[in-house]
Amino acid sequence: IYSFQVYIIQVSVGNHQWTVKHRYSDFYDLHEKLVSEKKIDKNLLPPKKIIGKNSKSLVEKRQKELEVYLQTLLVKFPVTAPKVLSHFLHFHLYVS
């Protein structure tokens, strides 16, 4: 049986708020696309960890690192987020 961590992300745009849920692998896929399409720093995403990956302390640490990662991306693209990032954050469902 495989177990994996799902990270819950609270997104706020203007008066709109919603949550999205992603696994680390989703973040990794997003990052790979942004590195190739938008030349994002390859080291921006927190590294993948194998040992103790579901320990409470690692999950909390990674949650904070992934939050910083997303905030950094949004600062990097202040006017228009790349399509792949907008889709990842479900902007298309909540912001018109």
N, C-alpha and C positions, 0 to 999 in steps of 0.2 A: 504494500500500500504506500503510495506516494503522499506526502503532505507538503503543502506549500502555504506561504503567507500571502494574504491579500491586503493591500494597502488601500485605505479609504482616504480619498482626497476631497476636501471641501473647497469648492470653487465659488468665487464671488466676482460678479461683473455688474457694476452699477447696483440696481435693486434686485438683481437675480442671484440666487444661491442654489447650488445643487451639489450632489456628491457623485464621484465616480470611483470605481474600484478597479485596481490593477495589480497584477503580480509583478515581481521584479523583472521577469522575462519580458513583460510588456514595455517596461521602462527601457530595457536593454534594446529591444527592437526599435523603439522610438529614437533612442540615442544613435543607433547605427544609421538610421535614415537621416537624422540631422547632421551627423558627421559627414556623410557623403554628399548630401544636398546643400547644406548651409555652412559647411566647414566649421562646425562647432568643435571646441577643444575635446579631443578624445578622452582626456582624463577628467572631464567634468562629472561624469556619472560615477557614483560610489561603486567600488569594485564588488564583484560577485564573491560571496564567501560560501564555502562548502561546509566546514566544520562548525557545528553548533548553530546552523543557519536559522533554526526556529527557537533559539533561546530567547527569553524575554528581553534581556539586555541588548542583544544584537538586533532584534526586531525594532525596539525603541530607537536605537542608534540609527539604524537604516531608515526608519520613518523620518527622522529629523534630517538626515542627509538627502533623502529624496525630496523633501519639502524645499530644502535649500536649492537643490538641482532645478526644480520647477520654477522657483522664484527667480533664479538666475536666468533661465530661459526667457521668462516673461519680461525681465529687464532688458535682455538682449534684443528682444523684438517688441518694443513698446507700442508701436502703432498697429501692426498687423502680424499676428503669429503665423508661422508657416502652417500650411494646410495639415500636415501630419500632426503637429502639436495641437492645433484647434480640434482635430478629430479625436485625439487622445483625451482631451479635456471635455469632449462632448459639447463644444460651443455650438455646433450646428443644431443641437436639439433644444437649446435654451436661449440663445441670443439671436435676435432677428435684426 
